[in-house]
Amino acid sequence: MLQGALQASGRQDLTLCIEITEHSLASDLVKEAQRLQALGFLVAVDDFGTGYSNLKSVTRLSPDLLKIDASFVYELEDATLRSGLIPEIVHIAKAVGAETVAEGIQNVPQMQLLLAEGVRYGQGFGLGVPMPVEEFVGVSGYLKL
């Protein structure tokens, strides 16, 4: 269905990323995600670090992206034990060949700390607010529809 929808769009410049929440990484889902990767789709593990999956599932999946749960980012400036796990998550991502995306970035200090830990991508209101695609295209100049 996804492959058909992508082909029907007539676009050759799109790549779809399928997000799987960490707590749903059952073995049958890992196999399905691997099939999607073989078809050229990207796979992201969302809410990584919340404690539901095991490293075996993440290793078997070899996702393209590990999305660091916002709860780690919220505590980053206070240097809590939880936020101290971010370098370990980055290390796990590198070990499985994935990039990291930090969720819930609210301000520049959080972004700077994440960059220093090796997190290259992020999302959150500190980076930009949701907006209609037409407005985004007018602002960024990067997205050509």
Residue, then its C-alpha position, 0 to 999 in steps of 0.5 A: m500500500l505504501q509503495g503504491a501510494l508513493q508511486a502514485s504521487g509521481r514524485q521521485d524526490l520523496t522518501l518516506c520514514i515509518e516510525i515505530t514506537e519503542h514499546s511495539l518492537a515485537s519480532d513480527l513487527v521487526k520483520e515487517a519493518q525490515r521488509l519496508q527498509a528493503l523497499g527503500f523506506l526509512v524506519a525510525v524508532d520513536d520514544f527511544g529510551t523509555g524502557y520498553s524494548n530491548l537492545k536485541s530488537v533494536t539491533r535486529l531492526s537496525p533502524d535508520l533513526l533513533k528518536i530520543d524521547a522528549s523526557f530526556v531532553y526536558e531534563l538536559e539543562d539540569a544534568t539529571l541522571r536521565s539526561g546523562l543517558i543521552p550519550e549512551i543512546v547516541h552510542i547505541a545509535k552509532a552501533v546500529g548505524a542509525e542517526t539520532v533525533a532529539e524530540g522536544i527541544q524547547n530552547v537554544p541551550q538544549m540544542q547546544l548540549l545535544l549537538a555537543e553530545g553528537v545528536r545531529y537532528g532535532q524537533g520541537f518548538g525551540l526549532g520551529v512551530p507547526m505551520p501550513v506547508e505553504e507557509f513553510v515553503g515560503v519561509s524555508g525555500y528548501l522544500k519544493l512541491 
